[in-house]
Amino acid sequence: MPRNHTFRNKGIVLHKTKLGEQDVILTFLSDDGSQRQAVAKGARKPGGRLAARCDLFCEVDFLLAQGRSLDVVAEASLITPHQSLRTNLEQMSCASCVCEIAQHTSFEDAQDGFLFPLLSRVLLAIEQTATTEQLDLIVTAYVFKVLAHQGWRPQLDECIACADSDVSRFSAAMGGVVCESCASDIEGAELISRTEISWLDSLLHMTFDQILAAQIDKQTASYLVSLAHIWAVTHLDCRLRAFEYYVSL
Ligand SMILES: [Zn+2]
């Protein structure tokens, strides 16, 4: 590889880690769906050239210089700044939760054409929300869509243990809905209504335009987001702190 080899890469900034006094390691979702890291030198300098262009949730066109261990940001131009995601507390918390899930569902050197357009649309949808219910639906839809894509699609039509169609509980560990009788043997099977099951099924298929136009009551929306949290924690097998914070708001 020639010295100072540079290349362009579009990405969405998912996470920032401080490096020394003035630098930052950026974790971003590349437009090929893989997860990458790069050093942004001087990105912690107040008013620095890179600070505003490498902020969380920004969609950026990077020029990266190949480094010995980590690539270095040579230039960054903003494609979509997603400004309101850093100024509105509820939207910021929602975007942090979505980016946390994106970090746990993308991997270095693993290309996946589904992930970048989905995350890009979700961040824009968060900015387009007017209510908490809409935010809850967006998070729920994102979690179930991205996890279903990676193999964890919930079974919602019949009991996952005995195939009975009269279901009343949801078990993330079992992978979907269960009937009352099977639920007695399953720890942590949550009560779920027909309406809530039908919402989960719809959210797997709805576009974000449709989700933004949908009407739902606060209680149902907030219950759906709690199921999405259990689903993500169970299948990603990790603690999700940004998601915990969002649910606690
Ligand atoms: Zn059953």
Residues whose N, C-alpha, C, O or C-beta is under 5 A from the ligand:
A	BS01	ZN	C159 A161 C162 A163 D164 C179 C182
